[in-house]
Amino acid sequence: MTKSNTTRRSNMLSYIKRKLSESDGGSSVVPVTSSCGGGVSSNKSSSSGTTNSSNSVGGRTSADDLVRKTSQMSMDNEAIAYGEDALLQELGYRNATDLQETIYDLLRGIRDPEKPCTLEDLNVIYEDGIFVQPPTRSNVSVVRIEFNPTVPHCSLATLIGLCIRVKVERGLPHNIKLDIYIKKGAHQTEDEINKQINDKERIAAAMENPNLRELVENCIKDEE
């Protein structure tokens, strides 16, 4: 290998090490040795100044691993997705905020059961009341939605919670764990209502009632 090729390879490996260090929050990187025997030394060395033995033993493998790890990393500081963001991106969202905004867009047009207004108009639904939480152990996204009834004795709070659940579950093309709660202190019987709108059996039974199902459908249908 010519000297210029060796230099280019060394520069490329140095660049890859720097990019991985940045994406890992400054953590140490795997030592790399060029295939021509010219070492790109680790940033960790023994007190005697000798290079870590992994430099020479796994040099070529380390270099190949670094190249493989960065095959999905562009050269313009584009971040690599980890953990929750990676799961959300598999579902088609850029990040948690993107999912939050998607759900808010689904809910904002739900009509109030009594008033000629939407839940957004009445501030029953608000973007800050939608929380994307860490996924379950089985890698299912978790979303908590909080809503604020217009009055503490609202008799339609359960119906509103049911409308929120049906609208989101129908509107998203994937499965999520959905927790719906009344804003703390906003209703006289919030604990009982919270149990009702998060109980699968009660929800299924409610939707089998034709009169209640018709009310829900009228509230959540899209405007023509």
N, CA, C and O of each residue as an XYZ file, in Angstrom:
896
protein
N       0.865     -1.196      0.000
C       0.000      0.000      0.000
C       0.892      1.233      0.000
O       1.837      1.298      0.786
N       0.633      2.171     -0.820
C       1.441      3.379     -0.911
C       1.267      4.220      0.331
O       0.329      4.030      1.104
N       2.174      5.143      0.511
C       2.126      6.034      1.672
C       0.879      6.889      1.657
O       0.278      7.122      2.706
N       0.464      7.376      0.451
C      -0.728      8.227      0.363
C      -1.979      7.454      0.725
O      -2.864      7.989      1.392
N      -2.070      6.178      0.287
C      -3.222      5.351      0.643
C      -3.272      5.092      2.130
O      -4.339      5.104      2.744
N      -2.089      4.855      2.710
C      -2.034      4.633      4.160
C      -2.506      5.858      4.915
O      -3.234      5.747      5.902
N      -2.091      7.027      4.451
C      -2.495      8.283      5.095
C      -3.992      8.493      5.003
O      -4.635      8.882      5.978
N      -4.563      8.226      3.791
C      -6.011      8.396      3.621
C      -6.776      7.456      4.540
O      -7.760      7.854      5.164
N      -6.323      6.207      4.624
C      -7.023      5.239      5.494
C      -6.920      5.674      6.954
O      -7.895      5.603      7.703
N      -5.726      6.126      7.350
C      -5.535      6.580      8.727
C      -6.430      7.762      9.041
O      -7.016      7.832     10.121
N      -6.540      8.705      8.089
C      -7.396      9.879      8.291
C      -8.864      9.474      8.397
O      -9.611     10.008      9.216
N      -9.264      8.520      7.554
C     -10.654      8.071      7.585
C     -10.988      7.408      8.911
O     -12.043      7.671      9.488
N     -10.095      6.545      9.400
C     -10.341      5.877     10.678
C     -10.360      6.871     11.830
O     -11.141      6.725     12.770
N      -9.497      7.884     11.756
C      -9.514      8.929     12.785
C     -10.833      9.675     12.771
O     -11.383      9.999     13.823
N     -11.347      9.950     11.562
C     -12.640     10.651     11.448
C     -13.776      9.807     12.043
O     -14.639     10.310     12.763
N     -13.746      8.497     11.716
C     -14.784      7.606     12.234
C     -14.736      7.552     13.753
O     -15.774      7.599     14.413
N     -13.520      7.451     14.313
C     -13.388      7.428     15.769
C     -13.955      8.695     16.393
O     -14.636      8.642     17.417
N     -13.672      9.829     15.771
C     -14.160     11.107     16.312
C     -15.675     11.180     16.258
O     -16.308     11.644     17.206
N     -16.281     10.713     15.127
C     -17.731     10.765     14.984
C     -18.420      9.863     15.999
O     -19.435     10.236     16.587
N     -17.847      8.651     16.201
C     -18.449      7.750     17.183
C     -18.302      8.296     18.587
O     -19.201      8.137     19.413
N     -17.182      8.936     18.866
C     -16.983      9.537     20.184
C     -18.011     10.615     20.448
O     -18.534     10.723     21.556
N     -18.310     11.435     19.405
C     -19.318     12.487     19.549
C     -20.693     11.890     19.777
O     -21.427     12.358     20.647
N     -21.062     10.861     19.013
C     -22.403     10.286     19.121
C     -22.583      9.521     20.420
O     -23.710      9.360     20.887
N     -21.477      9.040     21.023
C     -21.571      8.306     22.286
C     -21.387      9.210     23.489
O     -21.204      8.723     24.605
N     -21.433     10.524     23.282
C     -21.316     11.464     24.387
C     -19.910     11.569     24.931
O     -19.707     11.888     26.102
N     -18.922     11.295     24.059
C     -17.552     11.471     24.489
C     -16.946     10.236     25.119
O     -15.862     10.335     25.694
N     -17.579      9.081     25.045
C     -17.047      7.865     25.640
C     -15.856      7.380     24.836
O     -15.665      7.784     23.689
N     -15.046      6.504     25.447
C     -13.852      6.028     24.773
C     -14.225      5.170     23.589
O     -15.307      4.582     23.561
N     -13.346      5.089     22.612
C     -13.618      4.340     21.397
C     -12.702      3.133     21.315
O     -11.704      3.048     22.030
N     -13.045      2.211     20.446
C     -12.263      0.987     20.272
C     -10.948      1.321     19.592
O     -10.941      2.045     18.596
N      -9.837      0.813     20.104
C      -8.556      1.079     19.443
C      -8.557      0.515     18.038
O      -9.178     -0.516     17.778
N      -7.859      1.189     17.124
C      -7.842      0.779     15.728
C      -6.405      0.746     15.223
O      -5.609      1.642     15.506
N      -6.091     -0.295     14.478
C      -4.788     -0.389     13.847
C      -4.986     -0.548     12.357
O      -5.838     -1.331     11.938
N      -4.244      0.155     11.558
C      -4.406      0.036     10.108
C      -3.912     -1.323      9.654
O      -3.076     -1.942     10.312
N      -4.433     -1.785      8.525
C      -4.068     -3.108      8.012
C      -2.624     -3.153      7.538
O      -2.080     -4.236      7.320
N      -2.003     -2.009      7.377
C      -0.619     -1.981      6.897
C       0.370     -2.003      8.054
O       1.580     -1.918      7.846
N      -0.150     -2.117      9.273
C       0.754     -2.204     10.404
C       1.011     -0.871     11.050
O       1.576     -0.822     12.142
N       0.620      0.212     10.418
C       0.804      1.537     11.002
C      -0.324      1.807     11.967
O      -1.462      1.983     11.532
N      -0.065      1.847     13.237
C      -1.145      1.928     14.217
C      -1.739      3.304     14.325
O      -1.021      4.303     14.364
N      -3.104      3.359     14.375
C      -3.795      4.558     14.816
C      -4.073      4.285     16.276
O      -5.018      3.563     16.594
N      -3.291      4.834     17.160
C      -3.239      4.364     18.534
C      -4.486      4.718     19.307
O      -5.185      5.682     18.995
N      -4.752      3.915     20.328
C      -5.871      4.176     21.224
C      -5.561      5.401     22.054
O      -4.395      5.755     22.231
N      -6.609      6.064     22.574
C      -6.395      7.205     23.435
C      -6.137      6.755     24.866
O      -6.012      7.579     25.771
N      -6.056      5.436     25.066
C      -5.697      4.901     26.360
C      -4.399      4.110     26.195
O      -4.325      3.243     25.324
N      -3.384      4.382     26.999
C      -2.130      3.636     26.921
C      -1.658      3.326     28.324
O      -2.075      3.962     29.292
N      -0.785      2.345     28.421
C      -0.245      1.964     29.724
C       0.759      2.996     30.180
O       1.183      3.845     29.396
N       1.139      2.930     31.437
C       2.063      3.911     31.990
C       3.417      3.821     31.329
O       4.164      4.801     31.336
N       3.768      2.660     30.746
C       5.063      2.513     30.090
C       5.045      3.025     28.673
O       6.070      3.030     27.992
N       3.841      3.471     28.211
C       3.756      4.017     26.874
C       3.465      2.987     25.818
O       3.405      3.340     24.640
N       3.277      1.710     26.177
C       2.971      0.676     25.189
C       1.511      0.719     24.855
O       0.692      1.137     25.672
N       1.173      0.287     23.653
C      -0.213      0.299     23.187
C      -0.938     -0.922     23.707
O      -0.346     -1.994     23.820
N      -2.238     -0.772     24.031
C      -3.073     -1.886     24.497
C      -2.971     -3.046     23.524
O      -2.932     -2.840     22.311
N      -2.926     -4.278     24.051
C      -2.732     -5.437     23.195
C      -3.859     -5.625     22.205
O      -3.661     -6.249     21.163
N      -5.054     -5.096     22.505
C      -6.167     -5.263     21.573
C      -5.925     -4.510     20.289
O      -6.566     -4.779     19.273
N      -4.981     -3.546     20.329
C      -4.634     -2.806     19.115
C      -4.115     -3.734     18.037
O      -4.534     -3.665     16.881
N      -3.195     -4.606     18.430
C      -2.561     -5.440     17.431
C      -3.360     -6.700     17.149
O      -3.386     -7.176     16.014
N      -4.022     -7.254     18.182
C      -4.731     -8.507     17.998
C      -5.986     -8.317     17.163
O      -6.230     -9.071     16.221
N      -6.776     -7.319     17.503
C      -8.045     -7.146     16.800
C      -8.065     -5.917     15.930
O      -9.133     -5.360     15.674
N      -6.911     -5.481     15.467
C      -6.843     -4.237     14.713
C      -7.734     -4.217     13.500
O      -8.542     -3.305     13.330
N      -7.592     -5.236     12.638
C      -8.352     -5.251     11.395
C      -9.846     -5.388     11.689
O     -10.681     -4.730     11.068
N     -10.172     -6.282     12.677
C     -11.572     -6.476     13.040
C     -12.176     -5.196     13.588
O     -13.311     -4.850     13.261
N     -11.408     -4.483     14.433
C     -11.913     -3.234     15.001
C     -12.185     -2.215     13.914
O     -13.199     -1.518     13.945
N     -11.280     -2.129     12.956
C     -11.463     -1.183     11.862
C     -12.703     -1.514     11.055
O     -13.488     -0.631     10.710
N     -12.874     -2.797     10.756
C     -14.044     -3.220      9.991
C     -15.333     -2.962     10.762
O     -16.348     -2.562     10.190
N     -15.274     -3.199     12.077
C     -16.462     -2.957     12.901
C     -16.826     -1.483     12.909
O     -18.004     -1.130     12.851
N     -15.826     -0.627     12.981
C     -16.100      0.816     12.978
C     -16.723      1.244     11.654
O     -17.663      2.038     11.631
N     -16.199      0.719     10.562
C     -16.756      1.054      9.252
C     -18.187      0.567      9.149
O     -19.057      1.270      8.634
N     -18.432     -0.661      9.648
C     -19.791     -1.205      9.600
C     -20.740     -0.366     10.455
O     -21.856     -0.066     10.031
N     -20.301      0.014     11.657
C     -21.162      0.793     12.549
C     -21.508      2.155     11.977
O     -22.555      2.724     12.287
N     -20.633      2.665     11.151
C     -20.874      4.006     10.614
C     -21.462      3.983      9.215
O     -21.602      5.031      8.584
N     -21.809      2.801      8.722
C     -22.382      2.727      7.381
C     -23.713      3.453      7.284
O     -24.133      3.864      6.202
N     -24.379      3.607      8.440
C     -25.659      4.302      8.453
C     -25.512      5.734      8.958
O     -26.512      6.428      9.143
N     -24.315      6.169      9.177
C     -24.073      7.528      9.662
C     -23.573      8.405      8.510
O     -22.562      8.083      7.886
N     -24.252      9.483      8.231
C     -23.783     10.379      7.180
C     -22.610     11.180      7.708
O     -22.345     11.192      8.910
N     -21.910     11.847      6.808
C     -20.722     12.599      7.183
C     -21.050     14.019      7.594
O     -20.147     14.852      7.666
N     -22.313     14.327      7.868
C     -22.684     15.706      8.200
C     -23.283     15.800      9.594
O     -24.210     16.578      9.821
N     -22.756     15.005     10.538
C     -23.160     15.061     11.945
C     -24.591     14.621     12.178
O     -25.177     15.007     13.189
N     -25.185     13.830     11.289
C     -26.533     13.331     11.512
C     -26.505     12.342     12.670
O     -25.668     11.439     12.691
N     -27.412     12.500     13.635
C     -27.400     11.688     14.841
C     -27.909     10.277     14.571
O     -28.756     10.069     13.703
N     -27.391      9.322     15.314
C     -27.880      7.955     15.250
C     -28.970      7.794     16.301
O     -28.805      8.252     17.432
N     -30.077      7.154     15.950
C     -31.198      6.989     16.884
C     -30.922      5.818     17.815
O     -30.477      4.758     17.374
N     -31.187      6.009     19.095
C     -31.021      4.966     20.087
C     -32.319      4.785     20.855
O     -33.121      5.716     20.933
N     -32.546      3.594     21.431
C     -33.605      3.341     22.376
C     -34.981      3.734     21.889
O     -35.457      3.266     20.855
N     -35.622      4.620     22.674
C     -37.007      5.009     22.397
C     -37.144      5.670     21.035
O     -38.087      5.375     20.300
N     -36.218      6.562     20.684
C     -36.303      7.226     19.390
C     -36.206      6.219     18.246
O     -36.876      6.368     17.224
N     -35.378      5.201     18.419
C     -35.249      4.170     17.371
C     -36.565      3.434     17.183
O     -36.964      3.146     16.054
N     -37.247      3.127     18.295
C     -38.546      2.457     18.206
C     -39.557      3.345     17.506
O     -40.301      2.875     16.646
N     -39.596      4.621     17.861
C     -40.546      5.547     17.246
C     -40.265      5.712     15.757
O     -41.195      5.827     14.958
N     -38.991      5.724     15.379
C     -38.657      5.865     13.970
C     -39.065      4.625     13.185
O     -39.411      4.725     12.008
N     -39.029      3.464     13.818
C     -39.524      2.254     13.153
C     -41.020      2.364     12.875
O     -41.521      1.784     11.912
N     -41.732      3.109     13.718
C     -43.175      3.299     13.543
C     -43.500      4.437     12.588
O     -44.659      4.640     12.228
N     -42.470      5.182     12.177
C     -42.679      6.246     11.202
C     -42.652      7.655     11.763
O     -43.047      8.598     11.077
N     -42.184      7.820     13.021
C     -42.119      9.144     13.638
C     -40.661      9.580     13.784
O     -39.768      8.755     13.973
N     -40.440     10.879     13.694
C     -39.082     11.395     13.861
C     -38.616     11.240     15.302
O     -37.465     10.887     15.560
N     -39.525     11.509     16.239
C     -39.201     11.461     17.662
C     -40.507     11.500     18.464
O     -41.594     11.412     17.892
N     -40.393     11.632     19.795
C     -41.578     11.640     20.659
C     -42.478     12.834     20.371
O     -43.702     12.715     20.436
N     -41.893     13.975     20.055
C     -42.692     15.165     19.761
C     -43.551     14.957     18.519
O     -44.689     15.423     18.456
N     -43.007     14.263     17.545
C     -43.752     13.982     16.316
C     -44.980     13.116     16.616
O     -46.058     13.366     16.077
N     -44.824     12.109     17.463
C     -45.961     11.268     17.855
C     -46.971     12.075     18.659
O     -48.178     11.940     18.461
N     -46.484     12.906     19.559
C     -47.371     13.762     20.362
C     -48.228     14.652     19.466
O     -49.435     14.770     19.676
N     -47.604     15.275     18.471
C     -48.333     16.166     17.567
C     -49.337     15.391     16.711
O     -50.425     15.886     16.419
N     -48.967     14.180     16.314
C     -49.872     13.344     15.521
C     -51.136     13.018     16.309
O     -52.244     13.096     15.778
N     -50.965     12.653     17.572
C     -52.118     12.328     18.416
C     -52.964     13.569     18.680
O     -54.193     13.493     18.692
N     -52.323     14.693     18.887
C     -53.086     15.923     19.129
C     -53.933     16.286     17.905
O     -55.073     16.730     18.043
N     -53.381     16.097     16.732
C     -54.136     16.381     15.510
C     -55.356     15.467     15.387
O     -56.387     15.875     14.853
N     -55.239     14.237     15.880
C     -56.383     13.323     15.864
C     -57.480     13.787     16.824
O     -58.668     13.668     16.527
N     -57.068     14.315     17.976
C     -58.020     14.615     19.047
C     -58.644     16.007     18.961
O     -59.751     16.220     19.456
N     -57.960     16.929     18.353
C     -58.396     18.324     18.418
C     -59.777     18.550     17.799
O     -60.478     19.490     18.175
N     -60.166     17.704     16.863
C     -61.444     17.899     16.181
C     -62.614     17.149     16.790
O     -63.728     17.234     16.274
N     -62.388     16.406     17.888
C     -63.513     15.714     18.539
C     -64.512     16.746     19.035
O     -64.139     17.735     19.666
N     -65.775     16.506     18.746
C     -66.812     17.461     19.152
C     -67.321     17.169     20.550
O     -67.449     16.014     20.955
N     -67.610     18.238     21.280
C     -68.184     18.099     22.608
C     -69.579     17.477     22.486
O     -70.327     17.842     21.580
N     -69.946     16.549     23.373
C     -71.267     15.888     23.266
C     -72.453     16.838     23.402
O     -73.543     16.531     22.920
N     -72.257     17.996     24.055
C     -73.374     18.907     24.289
C     -73.246     20.245     23.570
O     -74.241     20.804     23.108
N     -72.030     20.753     23.476
C     -71.824     22.091     22.914
C     -71.388     22.000     21.445
O     -70.774     21.009     21.047
N     -71.697     23.016     20.640
C     -71.265     23.026     19.231
C     -69.803     23.469     19.105
O     -69.483     24.374     18.333
N     -68.946     22.836     19.853
C     -67.524     23.191     19.884
C     -66.699     21.911     19.881
O     -67.208     20.823     20.148
N     -65.431     22.065     19.576
C     -64.515     20.920     19.652
C     -63.879     20.883     21.039
O     -63.940     21.855     21.792
N     -63.275     19.760     21.358
C     -62.579     19.650     22.640
C     -61.391     20.602     22.699
O     -61.003     21.046     23.780
N     -60.817     20.914     21.550
C     -59.735     21.895     21.508
C     -60.280     23.285     21.827
O     -59.660     24.027     22.589
N     -61.422     23.647     21.259
C     -62.023     24.960     21.520
C     -62.275     25.169     23.010
O     -62.090     26.268     23.533
N     -62.698     24.104     23.686
C     -63.050     24.195     25.104
C     -61.852     23.952     26.032
O     -61.989     23.976     27.255
N     -60.690     23.720     25.439
C     -59.472     23.424     26.200
C     -59.615     22.149     27.053
O     -58.955     21.993     28.080
N     -60.484     21.257     26.602
C     -60.577     19.947     27.239
C     -59.370     19.098     26.828
O     -58.829     18.329     27.623
N     -58.968     19.259     25.576
C     -57.780     18.611     25.032
C     -56.740     19.690     24.740
O     -57.070     20.743     24.194
N     -55.492     19.429     25.102
C     -54.405     20.390     24.877
C     -53.122     19.592     24.643
O     -52.950     18.492     25.167
N     -52.246     20.163     23.859
C     -51.045     19.427     23.438
C     -50.152     19.064     24.621
O     -49.526     18.004     24.625
N     -50.091     19.937     25.623
C     -49.250     19.655     26.786
C     -49.784     18.515     27.644
O     -49.102     18.053     28.559
N     -50.998     18.061     27.355
C     -51.576     16.960     28.111
C     -51.311     15.604     27.488
O     -51.862     14.599     27.937
N     -50.478     15.560     26.463
C     -50.143     14.293     25.797
C     -48.685     13.965     26.103
O     -47.789     14.752     25.796
N     -48.453     12.814     26.701
C     -47.109     12.446     27.152
C     -46.694     11.117     26.524
O     -47.364     10.100     26.702
N     -45.588     11.138     25.790
C     -45.025      9.897     25.241
C     -44.045      9.360     26.272
O     -43.057     10.018     26.598
N     -44.315      8.175     26.780
C     -43.533      7.608     27.867
C     -42.663      6.453     27.384
O     -42.833      5.984     26.259
N     -41.726      5.984     28.225
C     -40.870      4.859     27.808
C     -41.704      3.639     27.425
O     -42.748      3.391     28.030
N     -41.260      2.882     26.436
C     -42.029      1.709     25.974
C     -42.053      0.598     27.010
O     -41.263      0.586     27.954
N     -42.978     -0.334     26.814
C     -43.074     -1.494     27.695
C     -41.901     -2.437     27.446
O     -41.103     -2.221     26.533
N     -41.804     -3.469     28.255
C     -40.715     -4.448     28.072
C     -40.832     -5.182     26.750
O     -39.841     -5.661     26.199
N     -42.051     -5.264     26.250
C     -42.259     -5.916     24.954
C     -42.159     -4.928     23.791
O     -42.571     -5.231     22.671
N     -41.606     -3.744     24.068
C     -41.346     -2.727     23.038
C     -42.613     -2.152     22.407
O     -42.666     -1.933     21.197
N     -43.630     -1.911     23.232
C     -44.846     -1.253     22.780
C     -44.815      0.186     23.287
O     -44.584      0.424     24.473
N     -45.044      1.138     22.397
C     -45.032      2.545     22.786
C     -46.152      2.838     23.771
O     -47.247      2.288     23.656
N     -45.879      3.703     24.735
C     -46.849      4.064     25.766
C     -47.146      5.563     25.667
O     -46.234      6.390     25.647
N     -48.423      5.891     25.606
C     -48.843      7.296     25.548
C     -49.872      7.544     26.646
O     -50.828      6.782     26.794
N     -49.673      8.601     27.406
C     -50.630      9.019     28.434
C     -51.304     10.297     27.957
O     -50.638     11.255     27.563
N     -52.632     10.300     27.997
C     -53.394     11.481     27.589
C     -54.198     11.986     28.786
O     -54.942     11.241     29.423
N     -54.025     13.250     29.060
C     -54.736     13.909     30.156
C     -55.755     14.876     29.554
O     -55.437     15.613     28.621
N     -56.986     14.874     30.090
C     -57.968     15.839     29.599
C     -58.630     16.553     30.765
O     -58.637     16.055     31.891
N     -59.182     17.715     30.488
C     -59.687     18.598     31.523
C     -61.171     18.909     31.288
O     -61.490     19.749     30.447
N     -62.080     18.250     32.010
C     -63.510     18.536     31.842
C     -63.799     20.013     32.105
O     -63.092     20.670     32.870
N     -64.839     20.518     31.466
C     -65.144     21.953     31.594
C     -65.619     22.329     32.993
O     -65.409     23.455     33.445
N     -66.265     21.372     33.684
C     -66.726     21.627     35.062
C     -66.420     20.400     35.918
O     -66.368     19.289     35.391
N     -66.215     20.574     37.236
C     -65.846     19.447     38.108
C     -66.919     18.369     38.236
O     -66.615     17.248     38.644
N     -68.166     18.688     37.896
C     -69.234     17.700     37.995
C     -69.713     17.245     36.615
O     -70.834     16.754     36.488
N     -68.889     17.398     35.590
C     -69.274     17.053     34.222
C     -69.780     15.611     34.147
O     -69.066     14.669     34.492
N     -71.009     15.461     33.696
C     -71.619     14.127     33.618
C     -71.183     13.358     32.379
O     -71.474     12.170     32.242
N     -70.486     14.038     31.481
C     -70.095     13.408     30.219
C     -68.594     13.097     30.155
O     -68.063     12.785     29.089
N     -67.929     13.184     31.287
C     -66.482     12.955     31.304
C     -66.122     11.550     30.840
O     -65.143     11.364     30.118
N     -66.904     10.570     31.249
C     -66.644      9.191     30.819
C     -66.809      9.054     29.305
O     -66.007      8.387     28.651
N     -67.820      9.667     28.761
C     -68.043      9.625     27.314
C     -66.891     10.297     26.566
O     -66.444      9.803     25.531
N     -66.417     11.419     27.093
C     -65.290     12.115     26.457
C     -64.048     11.224     26.469
O     -63.337     11.129     25.469
N     -63.794     10.577     27.600
C     -62.644      9.666     27.677
C     -62.761      8.525     26.695
O     -61.770      8.111     26.094
N     -63.970      8.011     26.528
C     -64.201      6.932     25.571
C     -63.970      7.414     24.137
O     -63.395      6.693     23.321
N     -64.415      8.624     23.835
C     -64.190      9.200     22.498
C     -62.703      9.345     22.208
O     -62.250      9.054     21.101
N     -61.949      9.794     23.201
C     -60.500      9.963     23.037
C     -59.847      8.624     22.718
O     -59.024      8.531     21.806
N     -60.210      7.595     23.463
C     -59.608      6.276     23.248
C     -59.933      5.726     21.854
O     -59.038      5.283     21.134
N     -61.197      5.757     21.484
C     -61.603      5.208     20.189
C     -60.941      5.970     19.040
O     -60.498      5.365     18.064
N     -60.875      7.286     19.159
C     -60.290      8.108     18.092
C     -58.811      7.787     17.880
O     -58.360      7.654     16.742
N     -58.072      7.666     18.956
C     -56.638      7.380     18.839
C     -56.408      5.968     18.332
O     -55.595      5.763     17.431
N     -57.102      5.003     18.886
C     -56.886      3.613     18.477
C     -57.247      3.381     17.010
O     -56.628      2.561     16.332
N     -58.244      4.103     16.535
C     -58.592      3.975     15.112
C     -57.664      4.786     14.216
O     -57.421      4.414     13.068
N     -57.156      5.871     14.732
C     -56.396      6.799     13.896
C     -54.943      6.431     13.686
O     -54.328      6.870     12.714
N     -54.375      5.619     14.595
C     -52.973      5.241     14.452
C     -52.869      3.881     13.760
O     -53.634      2.970     14.076
N     -51.940      3.732     12.827
C     -51.825      2.482     12.071
C     -51.021      1.410     12.794
O     -50.617      0.423     12.178
N     -50.784      1.586     14.081
C     -49.995      0.628     14.844
C     -50.531      0.565     16.267
O     -51.320      1.413     16.686
N     -50.098     -0.435     16.994
C     -50.564     -0.642     18.363
C     -49.764      0.204     19.346
O     -48.543      0.309     19.231
N     -50.456      0.811     20.317
C     -49.791      1.495     21.415
C     -50.536      1.169     22.706
O     -51.697      0.758     22.676
N     -49.870      1.352     23.822
C     -50.535      1.248     25.125
C     -51.018      2.649     25.477
O     -50.217      3.573     25.617
N     -52.310      2.799     25.616
C     -52.908      4.116     25.790
C     -53.501      4.238     27.190
O     -54.386      3.470     27.565
N     -53.011      5.204     27.957
C     -53.535      5.499     29.284
C     -54.202      6.870     29.246
O     -53.578      7.855     28.852
N     -55.470      6.934     29.657
C     -56.235      8.176     29.595
C     -56.686      8.555     31.002
O     -57.265      7.739     31.720
N     -56.416      9.792     31.383
C     -56.744     10.243     32.732
C     -57.316     11.656     32.720
O     -56.963     12.483     31.880
N     -58.202     11.908     33.668
C     -58.671     13.266     33.907
C     -57.561     14.040     34.627
O     -56.859     13.492     35.477
N     -57.419     15.283     34.283
C     -56.414     16.112     34.941
C     -56.640     16.095     36.448
O     -57.772     16.225     36.915
N     -55.571     15.936     37.194
C     -55.666     15.804     38.643
C     -56.434     16.969     39.259
O     -56.105     18.136     39.044
N     -57.469     16.624     40.035
C     -58.249     17.633     40.730
C     -59.302     18.319     39.898
O     -59.946     19.255     40.373
N     -59.501     17.870     38.636
C     -60.428     18.562     37.735
C     -61.848     18.003     37.776
O     -62.756     18.582     37.179
N     -62.051     16.872     38.480
C     -63.396     16.284     38.518
C     -63.651     15.656     39.886
O     -62.732     15.154     40.533
N     -64.890     15.693     40.306
C     -65.247     15.197     41.635
C     -65.078     13.692     41.774
O     -64.775     13.206     42.864
N     -65.265     12.951     40.695
C     -65.152     11.487     40.743
C     -64.087     10.987     39.763
O     -64.286      9.986     39.075
N     -62.976     11.682     39.708
C     -61.951     11.368     38.703
C     -61.393      9.956     38.847
O     -61.106      9.310     37.838
N     -61.230      9.459     40.071
C     -60.658      8.126     40.254
C     -61.548      7.047     39.635
O     -61.056      6.141     38.962
N     -62.842      7.146     39.863
C     -63.773      6.168     39.315
C     -63.827      6.245     37.786
O     -63.858      5.221     37.105
N     -63.838      7.464     37.263
C     -63.881      7.637     35.802
C     -62.595      7.118     35.168
O     -62.636      6.483     34.114
N     -61.462      7.383     35.799
C     -60.179      6.893     35.277
C     -60.178      5.366     35.181
O     -59.660      4.807     34.215
N     -60.748      4.699     36.168
C     -60.827      3.236     36.122
C     -61.700      2.775     34.955
O     -61.364      1.818     34.258
N     -62.803      3.454     34.755
C     -63.738      3.061     33.697
C     -63.115      3.184     32.311
O     -63.246      2.279     31.487
N     -62.443      4.296     32.052
C     -61.942      4.543     30.695
C     -60.598      3.867     30.406
O     -60.046      4.004     29.315
N     -60.074      3.125     31.412
C     -58.849      2.360     31.194
C     -59.066      0.867     31.428
O     -58.108      0.097     31.502
N     -60.322      0.468     31.542
C     -60.682     -0.936     31.741
C     -61.174     -1.511     30.406
O     -62.216     -1.094     29.901
N     -60.437     -2.454     29.841
C     -60.764     -2.989     28.517
C     -62.149     -3.627     28.471
O     -62.875     -3.470     27.489
N     -62.510     -4.335     29.512
C     -63.811     -5.007     29.526
C     -64.952     -3.997     29.564
O     -65.954     -4.162     28.867
N     -64.804     -2.958     30.370
C     -65.840     -1.930     30.443
C     -65.958     -1.180     29.117
O     -67.056     -0.835     28.682
N     -64.814     -0.936     28.485
C     -64.827     -0.220     27.206
C     -65.544     -1.055     26.148
O     -66.374     -0.546     25.395
N     -65.210     -2.338     26.104
C     -65.846     -3.232     25.121
C     -67.355     -3.312     25.356
O     -68.136     -3.289     24.404
N     -67.765     -3.407     26.624
C     -69.189     -3.482     26.941
C     -69.902     -2.190     26.555
O     -71.023     -2.221     26.049
N     -69.247     -1.053     26.796
C     -69.851      0.241     26.467
C     -70.073      0.380     24.974
O     -71.104      0.899     24.544
N     -69.114     -0.080     24.174
C     -69.224      0.064     22.729
C     -70.223     -0.917     22.115
O     -70.566     -0.800     20.939
N     -70.685     -1.875     22.902
C     -71.732     -2.778     22.423
C     -73.120     -2.166     22.590
O     -74.094     -2.654     22.016
N     -73.204     -1.097     23.379
C     -74.475     -0.397     23.554
C     -74.718      0.488     22.330
O     -73.943      1.416     22.099
N     -75.751      0.239     21.547
C     -75.937      0.978     20.291
C     -76.114      2.482     20.481
O     -75.629      3.266     19.666
N     -76.795      2.891     21.536
C     -77.004      4.323     21.769
C     -75.698      5.025     22.118
O     -75.413      6.112     21.616
N     -74.906      4.394     22.983
C     -73.622      4.980     23.367
C     -72.659      4.981     22.183
O     -71.931      5.950     21.965
N     -72.661      3.887     21.420
C     -71.786      3.821     20.251
C     -72.122      4.922     19.247
O     -71.225      5.501     18.635
N     -73.405      5.209     19.080
C     -73.807      6.275     18.161
C     -73.326      7.640     18.644
O     -72.899      8.472     17.844
N     -73.396      7.866     19.956
C     -72.891      9.126     20.509
C     -71.401      9.285     20.237
O     -70.941     10.352     19.830
N     -70.652      8.206     20.466
C     -69.204      8.244     20.225
C     -68.914      8.516     18.757
O     -68.081      9.364     18.436
N     -69.586      7.812     17.873
C     -69.344      7.979     16.437
C     -69.644      9.407     15.980
O     -68.923      9.951     15.144
N     -70.692     10.011     16.516
C     -71.041     11.384     16.150
C     -69.991     12.373     16.623
O     -69.724     13.372     15.955
N     -69.391     12.091     17.785
C     -68.399     13.016     18.342
C     -67.052     12.925     17.617
O     -66.356     13.929     17.471
N     -66.689     11.730     17.166
C     -65.346     11.549     16.620
C     -65.284     11.585     15.108
O     -64.190     11.608     14.544
N     -66.421     11.591     14.432
C     -66.376     11.561     12.963
C     -65.720     12.820     12.423
O     -65.890     13.910     12.968
N     -64.974     12.653     11.351
C     -64.283     13.776     10.730
C     -65.279     14.695     10.047
O     -66.280     14.244      9.491
N     -64.993     15.994     10.095
C     -65.864     16.955      9.401
C     -65.741     16.795      7.906
O     -64.643     16.588      7.389
N     -66.841     16.886      7.211
C     -66.825     16.726      5.760
C     -66.497     18.038      5.074
O     -66.439     18.095      3.845
